[in-house]
Amino acid sequence: MARRGFHYDRTAVAHALIDLVKDGILTCEGKPRRYQYAQKRSPLK
């Protein structure tokens, strides 16, 4: 994201991603600090 000009605090991004995982919109796989996130379903439903 930084390469595209978006400079957000890592903890803010991580918190938002975890919230989306808890809501069932995203899934995460991988090892700690190296997670990859994928969309489970459309956020509009």
ZADO-1210 file (C-alpha; in nm, 4 decimals, padded with zeros to 6 digits):
<atoms>
<atom x="00.0000" y="00.0000" z="00.0000" code="MET" pos="1"/>
<atom x="00.2879" y="00.2357" z="00.0713" code="ALA" pos="2"/>
<atom x="00.4055" y="00.2014" z="-00.2886" code="ARG" pos="3"/>
<atom x="00.0672" y="00.3365" z="-00.3983" code="ARG" pos="4"/>
<atom x="00.0905" y="00.6339" z="-00.1632" code="GLY" pos="5"/>
<atom x="-00.1177" y="00.5054" z="00.1287" code="PHE" pos="6"/>
<atom x="00.0746" y="00.5418" z="00.4539" code="HIS" pos="7"/>
<atom x="-00.1316" y="00.3879" z="00.7334" code="TYR" pos="8"/>
<atom x="-00.0137" y="00.2650" z="01.0711" code="ASP" pos="9"/>
<atom x="00.0368" y="-00.1138" z="01.0550" code="ARG" pos="10"/>
<atom x="-00.1607" y="-00.1689" z="01.3744" code="THR" pos="11"/>
<atom x="-00.4596" y="00.0190" z="01.2327" code="ALA" pos="12"/>
<atom x="-00.4582" y="-00.1950" z="00.9183" code="VAL" pos="13"/>
<atom x="-00.4145" y="-00.5164" z="01.1190" code="ALA" pos="14"/>
<atom x="-00.7049" y="-00.4226" z="01.3481" code="HIS" pos="15"/>
<atom x="-00.9329" y="-00.3539" z="01.0510" code="ALA" pos="16"/>
<atom x="-00.8402" y="-00.6857" z="00.8891" code="LEU" pos="17"/>
<atom x="-00.9031" y="-00.8816" z="01.2106" code="ILE" pos="18"/>
<atom x="-01.2449" y="-00.7156" z="01.2431" code="ASP" pos="19"/>
<atom x="-01.3305" y="-00.8294" z="00.8890" code="LEU" pos="20"/>
<atom x="-01.2192" y="-01.1839" z="00.9742" code="VAL" pos="21"/>
<atom x="-01.4408" y="-01.1831" z="01.2844" code="LYS" pos="22"/>
<atom x="-01.7349" y="-01.0592" z="01.0748" code="ASP" pos="23"/>
<atom x="-01.6834" y="-01.3509" z="00.8356" code="GLY" pos="24"/>
<atom x="-01.5971" y="-01.1355" z="00.5341" code="ILE" pos="25"/>
<atom x="-01.2297" y="-01.2362" z="00.5149" code="LEU" pos="26"/>
<atom x="-01.0317" y="-01.5479" z="00.5943" code="THR" pos="27"/>
<atom x="-00.6672" y="-01.5501" z="00.6928" code="CYS" pos="28"/>
<atom x="-00.4018" y="-01.8147" z="00.6427" code="GLU" pos="29"/>
<atom x="-00.0345" y="-01.8292" z="00.7214" code="GLY" pos="30"/>
<atom x="00.2046" y="-01.7779" z="01.0057" code="LYS" pos="31"/>
<atom x="00.1938" y="-01.4911" z="01.2558" code="PRO" pos="32"/>
<atom x="00.3051" y="-01.1624" z="01.0992" code="ARG" pos="33"/>
<atom x="00.2827" y="-01.3227" z="00.7529" code="ARG" pos="34"/>
<atom x="-00.0917" y="-01.3754" z="00.7142" code="TYR" pos="35"/>
<atom x="-00.2597" y="-01.3636" z="00.3764" code="GLN" pos="36"/>
<atom x="-00.6201" y="-01.2518" z="00.3631" code="TYR" pos="37"/>
<atom x="-00.8843" y="-01.3576" z="00.1122" code="ALA" pos="38"/>
<atom x="-01.2434" y="-01.2458" z="00.0671" code="GLN" pos="39"/>
<atom x="-01.4991" y="-01.5049" z="00.1755" code="LYS" pos="40"/>
<atom x="-01.8148" y="-01.3280" z="00.0605" code="ARG" pos="41"/>
<atom x="-01.9349" y="-00.9946" z="-00.0659" code="SER" pos="42"/>
<atom x="-01.9399" y="-00.7243" z="00.2045" code="PRO" pos="43"/>
<atom x="-02.2686" y="-00.5905" z="00.0620" code="LEU" pos="44"/>
<atom x="-02.4771" y="-00.8832" z="00.1864" code="LYS" pos="45"/>
</atoms>
